[in-house]
Structures are given as structure tokens and as C-alpha cells.
């Protein structure tokens, strides 16, 4: 019998404020993603985490090591 997979942890960082596009400035999730998180499968959660990372990169909050911002 295999051990069930642990739930993927929420990216919440307790900085809960929405920007003009209704994206949380702390975790980079949409309102819909935040409200659905507890009902998502781990695969859905991993997809959302990837989207959060892309949003953070696009907004300049995260940049890749070895890359110069703006290039």
C-alpha cells in the first residue's frame, strides 16, 4: 500500500493585497485561484504555482539567475 501524496502547500506569504488586475501582490495568484486552492488537485496546484512564477517574472518580482533584468 502506497502512502498518499501530501497536499502541495499554498504559496500564501500573508501579504494579501490585490493589484489592478486582481492578482495578489504577495503570492501572485488570481482571486479565483485563491478561492479554489483548497479544492484543487495537486496537479492543478502545481500548474497554478507555475503560473504564479511566470507572473512574478513578468512583473519583475523574480528574475532568473544569470540573466540581466530587462533583456
Backbone as JSON, one array per atom type, in Angstrom:
{
  "sequence": "XXXXXXXXXXXXXXXXXXXXXXXXXXXXXXXXXXXXXXXXXXXXXXXXXXXXXXXXXXXXXXXXXXXXXXX",
  "N": [[0.85, -1.19, 0.0], [0.63, 2.16, -0.91], [1.81, 5.33, 0.3], [-0.3, 8.11, 0.6], [-0.01, 11.01, -1.48], [1.27, 14.05, -0.2], [-0.52, 17.13, 0.3], [0.06, 19.82, -1.97], [1.67, 22.67, -0.85], [0.27, 25.86, -0.03], [1.08, 28.93, -1.72], [0.85, 31.22, -0.25], [1.97, 34.14, 1.36], [1.17, 35.76, 3.34], [0.81, 38.42, 2.59], [-1.56, 39.99, 1.65], [-2.97, 41.51, -0.83], [-4.65, 42.92, -3.53], [-3.77, 43.64, -6.88], [-4.32, 45.93, -9.67], [-5.2, 44.16, -11.58], [-6.47, 42.22, -10.21], [-4.73, 40.36, -9.05], [-3.0, 38.76, -6.49], [-0.6, 40.54, -4.69], [1.21, 39.39, -3.04], [1.33, 36.46, -3.3], [0.89, 36.07, -5.99], [-1.33, 34.85, -7.08], [-4.54, 34.57, -8.75], [-7.78, 35.83, -7.77], [-9.68, 33.84, -8.14], [-8.05, 31.55, -8.21], [-7.08, 31.58, -5.6], [-9.43, 31.23, -4.08], [-10.28, 28.72, -4.95], [-8.19, 27.03, -4.22], [-8.14, 25.17, -2.0], [-9.75, 23.15, -2.95], [-8.48, 22.15, -5.14], [-6.69, 19.71, -7.1], [-3.45, 18.17, -6.59], [-2.02, 18.3, -9.0], [-3.33, 20.41, -10.3], [-2.68, 22.44, -8.51], [0.11, 22.55, -8.8], [0.24, 23.49, -11.41], [-0.87, 26.06, -11.06], [1.1, 27.15, -9.36], [3.21, 27.31, -11.17], [2.15, 29.22, -12.93], [2.03, 31.38, -11.17], [4.75, 31.83, -10.75], [5.52, 32.59, -13.33], [4.02, 34.95, -13.56], [5.22, 36.47, -11.55], [7.82, 36.72, -12.59], [7.23, 38.15, -14.95], [6.34, 40.55, -13.88], [8.59, 41.55, -12.79], [9.26, 40.83, -10.23], [10.62, 38.52, -9.78], [13.59, 37.27, -11.14], [15.63, 35.5, -13.43], [18.57, 33.8, -12.46], [21.7, 34.77, -13.7], [20.69, 36.11, -15.8], [20.21, 39.33, -17.16], [18.15, 41.82, -15.85], [15.5, 43.12, -17.85], [16.42, 42.26, -20.27]],
  "CA": [[0.0, 0.0, 0.0], [1.47, 3.36, -1.01], [1.44, 6.48, 1.13], [-0.9, 9.15, -0.24], [0.81, 12.21, -1.7], [0.92, 15.19, 0.64], [-1.03, 18.27, -0.47], [1.01, 20.88, -2.34], [1.46, 23.8, 0.07], [-0.15, 27.15, -0.57], [2.15, 29.91, -1.84], [0.5, 32.42, 0.51], [3.04, 34.71, 2.2], [0.48, 36.69, 4.24], [0.79, 39.79, 2.06], [-2.79, 39.81, 0.87], [-3.45, 42.74, -1.44], [-4.86, 42.7, -4.96], [-3.38, 44.73, -7.77], [-5.38, 46.37, -10.58], [-5.65, 43.0, -12.37], [-6.97, 41.24, -9.22], [-3.69, 39.37, -8.75], [-2.44, 39.03, -5.17], [0.78, 41.02, -4.79], [2.06, 38.52, -2.24], [1.54, 35.11, -3.85], [0.72, 36.13, -7.44], [-2.49, 34.08, -7.54], [-5.78, 35.3, -9.01], [-8.8, 35.62, -6.74], [-10.27, 32.52, -8.41], [-7.08, 30.53, -7.8], [-7.03, 31.6, -4.14], [-10.66, 30.67, -3.53], [-10.38, 27.31, -5.33], [-6.99, 26.29, -3.82], [-8.41, 24.03, -1.1], [-10.46, 22.12, -3.7], [-7.68, 21.75, -6.3], [-5.81, 18.55, -7.01], [-2.04, 18.56, -6.56], [-1.61, 18.69, -10.36], [-3.84, 21.77, -10.53], [-1.89, 23.35, -7.67], [1.42, 22.73, -9.44], [0.02, 24.37, -12.57], [-1.04, 27.41, -10.53], [2.41, 27.62, -8.89], [3.96, 27.7, -12.37], [1.59, 30.49, -13.39], [2.46, 32.4, -10.21], [6.15, 32.12, -11.02], [5.57, 33.37, -14.58], [3.52, 36.3, -13.26], [6.25, 37.17, -10.77], [8.89, 37.09, -13.53], [6.73, 39.18, -15.86], [6.2, 41.82, -13.17], [9.9, 41.97, -12.29], [9.48, 40.41, -8.85], [11.58, 37.4, -9.82], [14.32, 37.17, -12.4], [16.45, 34.3, -13.49], [19.99, 33.98, -12.18], [22.49, 34.76, -14.92], [20.05, 36.98, -16.8], [20.16, 40.74, -16.79], [16.78, 42.32, -15.96], [15.23, 43.95, -19.0], [16.94, 41.67, -21.51]],
  "C": [[0.89, 1.24, 0.0], [0.91, 4.47, -0.12], [0.83, 7.54, 0.22], [0.03, 10.37, -0.34], [0.33, 13.34, -0.8], [0.41, 16.33, -0.23], [0.09, 19.27, -0.77], [0.67, 22.1, -1.49], [1.06, 25.07, -0.68], [1.05, 28.1, -0.67], [1.9, 31.19, -1.04], [1.67, 32.85, 1.4], [2.48, 35.78, 3.15], [0.67, 38.15, 3.88], [-0.38, 39.8, 1.09], [-3.32, 41.16, 0.39], [-3.55, 42.49, -2.94], [-4.39, 43.91, -5.75], [-4.55, 45.08, -8.7], [-5.95, 45.24, -11.44], [-6.22, 41.9, -11.48], [-6.03, 40.06, -9.04], [-3.13, 39.74, -7.37], [-0.97, 39.44, -5.31], [1.74, 40.17, -3.97], [2.38, 37.2, -2.91], [1.4, 35.03, -5.36], [-0.4, 35.24, -7.96], [-3.66, 35.01, -7.84], [-6.75, 35.02, -7.86], [-9.41, 34.23, -6.91], [-9.34, 31.4, -7.96], [-7.0, 30.43, -6.27], [-8.26, 30.9, -3.57], [-10.82, 29.19, -3.84], [-9.26, 26.44, -4.76], [-7.31, 25.04, -3.0], [-9.13, 22.88, -1.81], [-9.68, 21.62, -4.91], [-6.92, 20.46, -6.03], [-4.36, 19.05, -6.96], [-1.55, 18.97, -7.95], [-2.09, 20.1, -10.68], [-3.02, 22.79, -9.73], [-0.52, 23.59, -8.27], [1.32, 23.63, -10.67], [-0.09, 25.81, -12.11], [0.3, 27.97, -10.04], [3.28, 28.05, -10.07], [3.47, 29.03, -12.91], [2.01, 31.63, -12.47], [3.91, 32.81, -10.48], [6.28, 32.95, -12.3], [5.07, 34.79, -14.36], [4.56, 37.11, -12.5], [7.4, 37.6, -11.66], [8.45, 38.23, -14.43], [6.62, 40.55, -15.18], [7.52, 42.32, -12.6], [10.17, 41.59, -10.85], [10.51, 39.31, -8.74], [12.29, 37.47, -11.15], [15.27, 36.01, -12.3], [17.9, 34.63, -13.23], [20.76, 33.87, -13.49], [21.89, 35.59, -16.02], [20.05, 38.41, -16.27], [18.73, 41.21, -16.92], [16.63, 43.25, -17.15], [15.78, 43.4, -20.31], [16.23, 40.4, -21.86]]
}
